[in-house]
Amino acid sequence: MVPVWAPGNTLLYISDRTGWWNLYREAAPGGATPLCPRAAEFGGPAWAFGARPFQTLPDGRCAGVPAPAAGALRACGALPID
């Protein structure tokens, strides 16, 4: 869900493989790495067109806003993606 290419030919996306919509990085096929594993949703409803639950930053990190626990953002901060 919401795939985005990041610097270094890295794919960022949200997956619910753990039962929670969390943010993952995939630098090589089959190499999925969770960026901030939490019991929180980093994705919203799929029908909310144009919404982006995370964003890459110019310094090479990724920022996201999980719900329902806003405190999870403070725990994760902006995450390195490489």
Stockholm file with secondary structure:
# STOCKHOLM 1.0

chainA/1-82         MVPVWAPGNTLLYISDRTGWWNLYREAAPGGATPLCPRAAEFGGPAWAFGARPFQTLPDGRCAGVPAPAAGALRACGALPID
#=GR chainA/1-82 SS CCCEEETTTEEEEEECTTSSCEEEEESSTTCEEESSCCSSBCCCCTTSTTCCSEEECTTSEEEECCBSCTHHHHHHCSEECC
#=GC SS_cons        CCCEEETTTEEEEEECTTSSCEEEEESSTTCEEESSCCSSBCCCCTTSTTCCSEEECTTSEEEECCBSCTHHHHHHCSEECC
//
